[in-house]
Amino acid sequence: MLDVRLVTTSLAMLIALVSVALAEPAKDEAKPAVQSTADARPIRVILPAPWQPATTHAEVATAK
C-alpha cells in the first residue's frame, strides 16, 4: 500500500510544477535592436601581474 506522505508530496510537487509552467511572466519586453555605447564596448580593467609591484593612485598621478 502506498504511503500517504508519498502521495501527498507527489501531488504537491505536481501542482507546484503545473502552476509554475502556466504562470505568465510579469513583462515580456523585446530588447532593442540597437545597442548603446555602454553595451557595445565593455569596460576593461588592466590589472598588474602578480610579480609586478602595485602602484598607488598617488604614484600614477605624479608619473603623469
C-alpha positions, 0 to 999 in steps of 0.5 A, a space after each residue: 500500500 502506498 504511503 500517504 506522505 508519498 502521495 501527498 508530496 507527489 501531488 504537491 510537487 505536481 501542482 507546484 510544477 503545473 502552476 509554475 509552467 502556466 504562470 505568465 511572466 510579469 513583462 515580456 519586453 523585446 530588447 532593442 535592436 540597437 545597442 548603446 555605447 555602454 553595451 557595445 564596448 565593455 569596460 576593461 580593467 588592466 590589472 598588474 601581474 602578480 610579480 609586478 609591484 602595485 602602484 598607488 593612485 598617488 604614484 600614477 598621478 605624479 608619473 603623469 
